[in-house]
Amino acid sequence: MLWATAGVAALGFLVALELSARHYGLPGPITHQAREVIFAPHSGPLLYAGLALTMVVLTWRQRLIAVGAAIGIDVLFLLVRWAIDAEMNFGNGALWVVLGCAVIAVTRRAGRERALLLKGAGLGLLLVAGHKTGDTWLLITSKTRPEVLDQYVVTADRALGDPSWLVGQVVNATAPVSVHVLHLVYGQLPLAAALVGLYQLRHVVVERRFPAHHLVRTFLVIGLLGPAVYMLFPVVGPVYAYGADGGQWAAADLWPDILPSISAPHPMPFDEITPRNCMPSLHTAWAVTLFIHSRKGSRAMRYAGTFWLVGTLGATLGFGYHYGVDIIAGVVFALTIEAAMRSLAQGWDRSGVGLVVHGTTVFTLLLLSYRYLPVEMAGRPWVFGPLLVLATASVVHGYVRTTRLWDAKATPARQPEPRPAEPQPEPA
């Protein structure tokens, strides 16, 4: 019933976004997903990542058949596109196989096996649909929010020392190597999440059930809730509001060489194309979640999780996509969502409720301070800078302390080994 309810809710949400996009004359997530059944996909690696998530419920023999079928279908599509001189890309085969798994589950499976296969196919489709949903959300923010609040955010960011300007200069000084590496890390974050998710779900085929909590669940919820904050706090980022990418809409062409002067901030009009997707930084939120879930993996996975977190922070700041205050808001947002998802999986208790309430309160106070106290924050950076860091650190500390308590309760106490029975004396 829980999976059915979640499926109906997700379908309703997709339909609502589709209708909203159609209202502005744009295709929505359902249309984009349906087009990729036949036309060239925009993200082949993402489609194969969705197939990989689906295959966690398959045996090794079935996985080989699924991969072979996906590659064979892609080769056929590529040959046809080459013959008619159409756009060349791959990924259709992966989508076809995932859809085929769903059809097989409905027509050829029953009971627990049907439910398991449907969950696997649904997980793969949700990963792809989440990406399409995010694209549609961004289009909606650009159409419905004609004014942005970048002047407030850049003023508040002075309390942290304007890290986007600093990191942007470092990236420019170390180009092109840093640019290529950071672009790879930034662009392939969903693929990295799928790999960590595969590691967490590697025992599903043996246990015939999904774990109560895993990375993909939190990833999807962050992508679902984050754009709602974009609608409340529209921000385009320094490279657009204060850089060359903003064109005639930019307040000035300053990023990353010259710091903007501090003045009374006010909403500024912007174009209807650039997404208002800065507050909070969802790439930071996803990278933090990836880092958390990689902690219980192998040493290589722990190193990869750390690398992706550091690389994502460097890219979001160094490319001028986010301000420093966006980053700390993304950290608080991620830890709050992760705490809520873990509490939902294992059952709500006092510590879980307290952590979610604390994270929500800090996140709300951050947004309110950025909006209503930016001039004070910029004028007293030695006061507000440490306060911002301490507020974020309090959520990090609360999460670490609470999850350690949960893990200690989940680990059964080690039973003492029975002492061998002492030999009894022989009867006389």
N, C-alpha and C positions, 0 to 999 in steps of 0.2 A: 504493500500500500504506500509506503514511503517513497519508493522509487517511482511508482505510478503517479503519485501526487507531484513529485519533483519534475517528472516528464511533462505533465500537463501544464505546470506553471512555466517551465522553460518554453514550451511551444506557444503558450499565450503571450509570453514576453516577446518572442521572436515575431509573432504576428503583429503585435502592437508596434514594434520598431519598423516592421515592413510597411505598415500603413503610414507611420510618421514620415518615413523616407519618401514614400509615394506622394505624400502631401506636398513635398518640396520638389517633386519631379525627378527623384533619384531612386535607383534600385536599392532595395533593402537587403538584409542578410539572407533571407530565404531565396531571393532571386539570384544573388551572387553564388550561393551554394548550389542551386539548381543548374546554373550555367556551367559550372565546373564539371558536371557529368559529361558534357560533350565538348565544350570550348576549352581553350588553353587556360589552365589554372594560374592564379597569381603567385601561389606559394606551393611548389611541389614538395619541398622538405617538410612543410607543416602537414600536408596530406599523408605523407609516409609516416610521420610521427603519430598521426591519428590511427593509421593502420597498425603501427607497433603497439599502441595501447590496446587496440582490439584483440591483438594476438596473445595477450596475456592469458586469455581464457582457452586458448587452443593448445593441443598437443604439439610436439615438435614436428611430427609428420604433417599435421594440418597447417602449421606455420610455413613449412617449406612449400606446400601447395599454394597457400595464400600469397606468399612473396612471388613465387613463380608466375601465378596468374596475374598479379599486379604488374610485374615487369613485362609480361607478354602483351597485356592490353596496352600498356604505355608505348611499347615498340610499334604496335599496330597503329595507334593514334599518330605517332610521330611520322610514320611512313605516309599516312594519308595526308597529314598536314604538309609534309615535304612535297608531295605530289601536286597539291593544289596551291602551294606557295602561301600557306596560312601561318599564323603566329606559332612559333615553336616553343613548347614548354612541356613538362611532364607532371604527373600526379593524378591523372584521370584514373589510371589503373588502381591506385590505392583506394580512391573513393569508391570505385565500382566494387572492390572486394569487401570493403566495410559494409556497403549497402547489401551486398550479397549475403554476408553473415547475418544481417538483420532479417532478410527474407528466409534464409534457412532456419533461423531460430523460430520464426512464426509457423513455417510450413512443415518442418521436418523434426522439430524437437518438442519436448513436452516437459512439464514440471520444472524441477530445479535446473536441468540442463538448458531449457529454453530461457529461463530467467537469467542464468549466468551469461549465456551468449548474447542476449539482448543488452545486458549491462555492459558487456565488453564493446559491442557495436555502438551503444549510446555514448560511452566514454570517448571513443574515437571521434564520433560526430560532434560531441560537445566541444572538444578541443578546437576543431576547425570552426564550428559555429561561433564559439567565443571570440575568435579572431575576427570573423565577419561582423559580429555584433559590435565589437569595439570600433571597427571602421565606420559603421553606421552611426554610432553614438557621436563620433567625432564630427561627422558631417552635420548632425543635428545641432551640436554646440555652436558650430560656425554660422549656422543659419538663424538660430534663435537668440543668440547673445551678440548683438551688434557692438556692444561696448565691453572692454576688458579692464581688469583691475591691476595691470602690470605696474603702474606708478605706485600703488600701495605696497606691492610686494617688493619691488626693488628698493623702496625706502626702508621697509622693515628689514630687508636683507643686509642693510648696513650694520646691523647689530652683530652679524656673523662675519663681517669683514669682506662682503661681496665675493664669495668663493667662486662663483661662475666666471667672473672676470679673471681671477687668479689662475684657475685651472685652464681656462680658455687660452691664456697666454702660454702656459706650459705645453699644451697640446700643439699650438701653432709652432712653438720653438722646436718640438720634436717630430714634426711632420716630415715625411709621409708615413713613417712606420707606426707612430701612435694612432694616426687617423685610421689606417687599415685595420689595426688590431681592435680598436674601440668600436669601429663600425661592425666588425664581425661579432663582437660580444653583444653589442646593443641589438643587432638585427636578429640574432639567432637565440635570443632568450627563451622563446617558446619551445624551441627544439631542445635546449638544455633542460628545461623543466620536464619535457617528455622523457628524456633519458633518466632523470632522477625518479620520475614516476614509475618507469619500467623497472627500475631496481627495487622500488618499494613493493611492486605488484608481482614480483617474479615467482612467488609461491602460490599465486591464485590458481594456476592450473592443477596443482597438487592438492591444495586444501579445498578447492571448488567453492571458494567464497572470497569476497573482497575484504581487505582490512577495514576496520572501523574508520580510520582516518589516514589520508595520504595527501601528497602534494597537490595532485590535480584538483581535488575538491577546493582547497583554499585558493588556488590559482584562478579557478572559474568564478568564485564568489568575489574576489578582489576585482576582476574584470567586470562583474555585474554591478557592484555597488560604487566603484570609483567614479565612473562617468556621471553619476548623480551629483557628486560633489562638484564636478566640472560645471554643471548647470548653475550651481549656487555661487561658485567662485571662479568665473571665467578668466583665465590667464593664458597668454600665448607663449611667453618665454622671452629671454633677453635677446636671442638671435633674431627675433622678429620685431619685438617692441623697441629694441635699441641697437639693431644690427641691420646689415645690408639686405637680409632676407625679407625684411618687412616692407621694403620698397617705400612708396609714398606714404604708407600708413604708419611707418615707424616714427617714434617721437624724435629720434636722432640716430645717426649712424656712429655709434660709440663702442659697441661691444666688439672685441674684448680689450681694446687698447685704452679707452678713456672712461673713467667712472662718471655716471650721470650726476648732475648736481642735485642737492636735496631741496625740495620745494613742497608746497602744499599739494599732496597728490589728489587726483580726481580721475574718474572713469574716462577712458579715451576710446574713440571709435576705431574699429578695425574692419578689415575686409570680411567677406562672407565665405572665404575659402579656408583660411588657416584655422585648425582646430584649437579650441580653448582647453587644452589638455595638460595643464601644468600642476594644478593644485588639487590633490597631492600628486607627487611623482609616482605613478603606478609602476613604472619600470623599476624604481627603487623598491617599492613594496613587493613586487614579484621576486626581485633579486634577494631581498631579505628572507622571504619565504623559502626560496631555493637554498639559501645558506643554512637555514634552520633544519630543513629536511635532509640536507646532505651530511649533517653532523653524525648521524647514526649509520652512515655508509662506510665503505672502505676508505683507506687512507687517500687513494687517488681521487675518490669522489669528494672527500672533505677538502682536498686541495682545489679541486675544480669548483666547488661551491664558493670557496673564498675568492678564487680568481674571478669568478663571474660577478660576485658582489662588488669587488674593488673595481673591475672593469666597467660595470654598469654605472657606478657612481662617477667614475672618470668621464664616461661618455655623456651622461646626462648634464654634467656641469661643463665639461670641456667643449662640447658642441653647441653650448648655449641654449639647450632645450629646457633647462630648469634653473631656478634660483636655489640658493642654499636652504631657504625656509621651506621650499617644496620638498627637499630631500628629507628633512627631519619630520615633516608632516607625513611623508610616505612611510617612514620607519614606524611611527606610532600607529598609522592606519593598518599596516601589515601585521604588527604584533597583536592588535586588537581583534582583527579578523581571524587570525590563527588561533588565538585563545578561545574565541567563540566557537570555531569549528571543532577544536579539541574537546571543549565542554559538551558540545552537541553529540559528539561521538561516544564519550565515556560517561555522560550523565552530568548534569549541572550540580555543582556544589558551591559552598560559600566562597571558597577561594577563586573558583572560576568566575562567578558572578562579580566578585569584587574586582578582579583583573579587567574584565570587559568594561565595567562601569568606569574604572580609573582610566583606561585607555581612551574611552569615548569622551570622558571629561577633558582630558589633556588635549585631544585632537580638536574638540570644539573651542577650547580656550586659545589654542594656536590660531585657528582661523579668525576668531574674533579679534585677537591682538593684531594680526596682520591687517585687518580691515579698519579697525578703529584706533589703533595706537601706533601706526607706523612712524610718525614724526617723533614721538617720544622715544621709540626704540632706536631710531637713528641718532637722536641727540644724546642718548645715554647707553652706548654700546657696552660699556664695562658693567652695566647692571643687567640689561636685557639679554645680552649675548650669553652669559653664564646661566641666566634663568631658562632660556630656551634649551640649552644643553642639559641642564639639570632636569627639566621637565621630561625631555626625551629619555634621559638615563633612568628616571624613575619608572617609566614603562618597561624599559629593557630589564631593569633589575627585578621588577615585579613579575615579568614573564619568566625569567630564568628561575627565580625562587619558586614560583607556583608550579612550573612544569617539573622541576626536580622533586617537588612534593608528590605530584601525580605519579611520576616514574617510580618513586620509592614505594608508593602504595600498590602500584601494579606489579612490582617484582615480589614474588612470594618469598617469605623468609626461608632461609636455608635450614632444613631440618638436621639436627645432629645425627650422626651415624650411630646406629645401635651398637652397643658394646657387645663383644662376643661373650656368650654364656660361659661362666666358669665351669671347669670340669667337676663333676660330682665324684666323690670317693667311691670306690668299688665296695659293695656290701661285703661284710666279713663272711 
